[in-house]
């Protein structure tokens, strides 16, 4: 059995939840330092992208920790890079376990933030900075866990592959490359998705949810053209008005509510941890997804609307060419998250029927996205992740879910490789500022997260 004594907090877990500055052990501090150092690199797509610096930082940590330098490769691709670390297993006939993550982050404007997004700050029990929760702390926990296992003399049966992409937040090309490199993977453990939820009042664990599927990402363009003219001579048709009418139709269109095994399980289990009104709607929907009242209640909750079917929302608009001219063009981007089982073509056809105006041209602008089916709910992961969550917090409820966002898991699922989201982070929903202002992660997540990975990685690499 792997020794975990070195990872225990000097305070109890219960005290740590109440203490805004939990005492960390050497391994915990190592993970915190690695997370801080990686946040300091501006790993954002475009000019001065420092994703390769993050990769070099991770390589140094692994090599300094005793792993051979030739086990790590860093490959540039345009302005970014991806990284592969292979820990060779004892039985080369076994398929490898891939641990997936990404090193890049969403852009952040320092003028909008309270603190500079690329200057990591520890304050009031949190680590602040772009990528703190998405997902540089998870990367740091994974690397520190692998180093701890190595120091303890652990020898995996199957190869452990740490595959970190460099453009998951944008083009997602490096994730596809990594999936192509490991088409024989046994399964993929994606640390970017899923995670534990803490009670908003007490900070104690409510549940842990792992992800077995995700919705398909799609960007769909609407284009309206018109000859235009002088603004002093308005005409019945106006390109911007035509586009606006189409957007209103999309906004008010109710896509068909749907269920699959993962979302049904999530609704039935998560209903125990919410308000009576919402819980009732979740249970009714799990039994009857066509129940109008239950659907209306769930659609009104931003955290749940994505779980009950396809969603499409306008994210960008542009139009016109002069202040004193009738517009010659008006364009919009519709961002859709498509429920598994439907293609982008299906949704474009539905949008066309909704708009019902042939003068509105519709194009699929999606890049770096594929449609995938859910991963199997049986196999070694569900029981292994339950045991791992219980190592972090004994007896915490554990159940599956579906992610509303896109991740690198889709590239592996496309190849028929089971991929599961199982982030080591436990946090309050109100602390999740991923992609937003003043992103942060609680320091109290570090020790439970390492307990979680110290159980899960050996379980999946030994079977």
N, C-alpha and C positions, 0 to 999 in steps of 0.2 A: 504493500500500500504506500502511496506517495505521502511523504511527511508534509503536513500543512501547518505545523506549530509556528513556523517562522512567519506565517502570514496573518496570524491572529492580531486583532487590535488589542492594545493594552487595556482598552476599555471594553465592556461588553457590547454586543450588537445593540441592545436596547439603549444603553447610554449613548452610543455613537449616534443613534437617530436623534437624540435630543440635543447633543453637543454640536454646535455649528463648526467646530474645529476638531474633528476626530483625530486621535493620535494614530499615525501610520507607522508601520514597521519599515524596515529597510527596503523590502520589495515594494511596498506600497509607495514609498517615497521615490523609488526608482521609476515606477510607472508614472507618477505625477510629474517628475522631472522630464521624462521622455515626452509626455503629452505637451508640457509647456514648451519644450524646445521645438517640437514639430509645429505648434501653433504659430511660433515666431516666423516661420517661413510662409510667404504669401503664395500658397499653392493654388492659384486662381488661373484659369485659362486666359491666354493672351500674352501680351508683352510682359516680360519679367516674371513669367510663371516659374515658381520655385518648387514645383513638385519633385523634381530630381533631387533637390536638396533634402527633402523629407526622406526620399528613398535612401540617400547616402547616410543620413542620420540613423535610419533603421538598420542599415547594413553595419554601421560601426557598432551599434548596440549589440547586435548578434555576434559579430566577430569578437568584440571585447569580452563577451560572455562565454566564449569558448567554442563557438561553432566555426567550422572551416570557411575561409573566404570563398573558396570555389563552390560552395553550396548556394551562393547568392548571385543572382544576375540582375542587373538593372539595365533596361533597354529604353533608349530615347525614342519618342515618336512625335515628330513636329515640335511643339513647344512643351510637351509633357513627357512622362516616362512611366513605365510600369516595372514592378519588382517581383521576383520569384525567389523564395527560399525553400529549399528541399531538405528535410530532415529524413535521411534514409532509414527505412524500416528494416527489420530483421528478415522478413519474408518477402522477397521480391516478386513472388507470384500474386500477392494481394494487390488489389487496386488502391490507389492513394486516396487519402482524405485531403480535400482541399478546404483550406480556411480562407474565405474571401473577404476582401475589404477594399477601401479606396483611400487614396492619399490626397486627392484634390478637394477643394471646398468651394462653396458658392461665393461669388464676389461680395464685398462689403465696403461701403463708403465710410471712411472714418468720421466724416462730418456728421453722419447720422447717429453714430454710437456715443454712448456715455463714456466708454473707454475705447482706446484704439483697438480695432478688431484683431490686429496682428502683433499686439504686445500682450502676452498672457499675464493675467493678473489673478492672484488668489486673494479672495476677499469674502468675509462673512460666510465661510464654509463652502465657497464655490470657486471653481476655476472658470474664468471668463476668457473668451476669445473665439474668433471664427474657427469652427471645426471642433470645439470643445466636446460637443455631444455628437456631431456628425462629421467624421467619426474618429477623431484623433485620440481620444481617450480610450476607445475600444481597441484601436491598433496598439496603443501603448500597453494595455492590459494583456493583449494576446502575446506580444513579444516578451513582456516580463514573465508571463506564465510559461512560455516555452523555455526561457532561460532558467527559471526555477526548476522545471522538470529535468532539464539537462544537468543542472548541478546536483540534483538528487539521484542521478544515475538512471533515469527512466530511459527505456529502450522501446520505442513503438514497434509493433508488429508490421504495420503497413506504413508506407511513406506518408509523412505529413508535409503538405505543400502550403506555404503561406503565399497567396497570390493577391497582390495589391495593385489595383488599377490606378490610372492617373487622370481619367477624364469621365468619371461616373456622373458628375454633375452637369456634363455638357454633351459631347458627342458619343461617349460610351464605346469608342473604338477599342481601347485597350482591354476592356472587359471581354469583348468578343475575341480578341487575340488570345487572351489567357484561357478562355474556354476551349479554343481550338488547340491549344497546347496540351490540354489534359482531357481529351475525349473519353479516356478510360477511367475517369475518377469514380470511386465508389459512391461518394456523395459529397455535397458542398455544404459547409457550415459558413453562412454569411453573417458576419457580426454587425452588419449595417441595419438589420431589420429585426423587429421583435423587441422584447425586453420586459423588465419588471415595472410594475406600477405601485407607487407608494401612496398611502393615505394622505390627503391634503392637510388634515389637521394634526395627526399624530406622527406622520412620517414613517409609520410602520408598513410592512409589505402587505398589499392587498392580493395581488396575483402576478403570475408570470405568463406571458403569452408568446408562443413561437409562431412563426409564419411559414405556411406551406404553399402559398400562391401569391401572385400579385396581378394587378390589373395592367392591361396594355396601355402604354403611353402613346398618345397621338397628338400631333399638331396639324390642324386642318385650316387651310386658308380660304377665306371668302373674299372675292374680288368683284367689284362693280365698276364698270367703265361707262363713260358718257362723253359726248362731244363738248360739254361745258358751254361757256358763254359769259356774257357780261352780267355781273351781279345785280345790275339795275334792271335787268329784264328776266325775272324769275320764270321758270318753266314748271310745268306740272311734275316732271320727273327730275329728281336731284339724286346724284349718286350716293351722297351721304345719307339722305333720307331713306333710300332703298336699303342700304346696308343696315341702318338703324332698325328698320322694320324686321329684317331677317334676324338681327341679334335679339330682339324682344321675343320673337317666336321661339328661338332656341332657349332663351332664359326660362320661358314658361312651359317648355315641353317636359313632361314627366317620362323619363325613360322607364321601361318596364322594370319593376322591382324583381330581384332574383336572389336565389339562395344556392349555395353549394354546401358540401359536408363541412368545410372549414368554417364558413360564416355561420352556419346553423349552430355548430358547437360553440363558437365565440359568443353569439347572442345568448344562448342558454346559460353559459357559465358566467359571462360578464354581468348578466342581469342581477347577480347577487350583490354587486358592488356599486350600485347606482341608486337613484331615487326611485320610489315606488312607481311613479307615473312612467318613467323611462323603462324601468324593469318590466312593467306590464306590456309595454309596446314591443320590447325586444322578444319576450316570450311568445306573444301573439304572432309576431312576424315570423319567428322560427317555425311556427306551426302552419301559418296561413300567410304567405308573402303577398297575397292580393288583398289583405285587410286594409281598407282605405285609411282608417283612423290610425292604425299602427304605423303605416307608411308615412303619413303626414307628420307624426311625432318624431320618427327617426330622421326624416328629411330635414326637420328643423334644427337638428343637432349637427354642427359642422364635423364633429369627430366621428359620426356614424353614417352620415349621408353617403360617403364613399363606399361603405360596406354593403349597401343594399341594391347596387346596380351600377350601370354606366352613368358617368357624369360628364357634362361638357360645359365649359365656361369660357367666356371671352377673356383673353388676357392682354391683347394688344390691338390698337386701332390706329389707323393713319388715313389721311385723305386730304384732298384739295391741293392746290398749287399756288394760290394767291389769295390775299384777303379780299380782293375786289372782283373775284371771278367765281362763276359756278364751277363746282368741282368736276374734274375730268376723271377722277378715280377715287375710290374709297375701299380700303382693305382692312381686314381684321384677322386675327389668329384665334381660333377656337382650340382650347386645350381639352382633350378628352382623356379620361381614364376608363378603359373599357373592361367590362366584366369578363372573366374567362369564359371562353366558348363562342365569342363573337370576334369577327375580323374587323380591321379598320374599314374595309370595303363595306361591311354591313352597316357601320355607323355613318359613313358618308352617304350611303343610300338613304338612311333614315333622316339625316339632316336635310338632304335634298327634298324629301317629301315634306318635311316640316316647313321649310322655307317656301316651297311651291312657287318659285319665281326663276324661270330659266335665265334671266339676266344676271343672276348672282352666280358667278363661276366658283366652283368648289374644287380645291386641289388638296391632295395629301402631301403635307410638307414634313411629315415625320422622318426623322433620321435617327439611326441607332436604336431602333426598337423592334422587337419581334413579339408575336403572339404566342403564349405558352399555356399549357394546361397545369393544373395543380400537381404538386409532388405527392407521392403516396403518403397516406396517414399512418401506415404500418411501417415496419422496419425498426432498426435500432434507435433512431433518433428520438422519437417521442418518449420512450422510457428513460433514455439517457439524459435528456434535457430535464425531465422531471426530477431525477436524482440530483442533477447539478443545481437546479433551483433550490432544492431542499438543503444542499450544502451551504448555500448562501443564506437562506432563511428557512428553517425547518417547517415542514408542513404547509408551505405557501401553496395555494391552488395553482395548478399549471394546466393550460389548455391551448389549442391551436387557434390561428386566426388567418386572415388574408390581408396582405399589405395593399393599401390604396395607391402607393407610389411605385415607381420603377426602380429596379436595382440590377446589379450585375448577375443576379441569379437567373435572369431570363435567358442569358446566353447558354448557361449550362442546361436549363430545362429544355431549351430548344433541341439539345442533343440527346434528350432522354435521360439526363443525369439528375437524380433527385437533389434538390437544393432547398435549404431551409434557413430561414432567418432566425437567429438566436443571439441577440445582442447581450453582452454581459452587464449592461447598465440597468440599474434600478433607480427610478426617479419619479417625482411627482409629475403629473400631466402639466401642471402650471409652470414647471421649470423647463419645459421643452420649447426652446427658441431656435431649433434647427432651421436654417435658411433665413432666420429673422434677425432682428436687432438684439444686441447684447447677449449673444448665445453663451450658455454656461452649462456646467455639469457639476453636481454636488460631489464634494470630496468624500462624502459618506458612501458613494457608489464604488469606491476603489476596492476595499477589502471584500465585500460580497461578490463583486465582479470577478476577483481573482479566485475566490472559492469556487465560483460557478465554472470558470474555465479549467481549473485544476481537476475538476470532476469530469467535465464534458469531453475535453480533448483526449485524455487517456481512454475514456469509454469508447469513443469512436475510432481511435487508432489501434485499439487492441482486439476488436471483434473480428 
